[in-house]
Amino acid sequence: MQSNEKEVLLSVKDLKVIYTTDGCMVHAVNNVSFDLNKGETLGLVGETGAGKTTIAKTILRILPDPPAKVLNGQVYFEGENILQIPEAKMRKIRGNKISMIFQDPMTALNPIFVVGDQIAEVILLHENISRKEAEIKTMQILEMVGIPGERYGEYPHQFSGGMKQRVIIAMALACNPSLLLADEPTTALDVTIQAQVLELMAELKEKLNMAMIMITHDLGVVADICDKVAVVYAGEIVEVGTKEDIFDRTKHPYTVGLFGSLPSLNMTEKRLKPINGMMPDPMDLPQGCNFSPRCPYAIDACREKDIEFTEVSPGHFVRCIRAEEVK
């Protein structure tokens, strides 16, 4: 899964992360690799518990240790393996060059501080400017995300859910990051506000030429905002390619199952087709392909050994030995 090296901003290679709990080992991320170019958006799609958020937190180096531990892999950002650099150096990158929008805006803001000060704190940490200059810049950022600058001095409880999410986006964009990690940024919002937030993020991404990783369950969000898509199942990427590859030339049975579980106005079927069974226990993953217990295409060879990535078309990789037979 190689990209043009001149354009690559982020390169994750063979990433493996575990959690240890009550003496048991949870295999959260298993040998994940992908590249992300400057200005590009990658969608990480999959069920709850697939390991998407763990991947993002590993990139930002905010996993709780213990219980989390990175067993293997490298994360190259601007050509440097940021898993190996000192924490002091990482603090200069975190919130400055790499920012994250967390899942729930209700809990991501501190209720006892005004929203303006919470954004200004990020600017003061990373830029050598006065508090007055930071306040002016904060008001400009609030205006950029559609919030009047005079609301600088208001508390989180004075904002609606959609406005809180805009404040979180403003905080993440305060230092014009090169990479934005968006962890289901629209989950807590109603459909109308969700569309507005997505449109805002797309505009700001274009304006600031940011790369973005969008973590979501919603394939509609992926279709709207992403350039590339990686489908994550049981801690590993099972299919990755351009948006067109994943939507129009689907090759992995799990990806087919995700699309089959979605309602559509064009459907002739009376019932949806859910994926049978449950995700495997991450403390006891099946031998061979992790999806084989639920897969209608599975054969004995699928259960015997780990399945390697196969390039079915330029830039379109699938972890399936029967990919050419998948309808």
Salt bridges, closest charged atoms under 4 A:
GLU40 OE1 - LYS228 NZ 3.44
GLU47 OE2 - ARG294 NH1 3.22
GLU78 OE1 - LYS97 NZ 3.15
GLU80 OE2 - LYS89 NZ 2.73
GLU87 OE1 - ARG61 NH2 3.27
GLU87 OE2 - ARG94 NH1 3.03
GLU127 OE2 - LYS137 NZ 2.67
GLU154 OE1 - ARG151 NH2 2.86
GLU184 OE2 - HIS217 NE2 3.04
GLU239 OE2 - HIS316 NE2 2.68
ASP245 OD1 - ARG249 NH2 2.82
ASP300 OD1 - ARG303 NH1 3.57
GLU324 OE1 - LYS251 NZ 3.67
GLU325 OE1 - ARG322 NH2 2.45
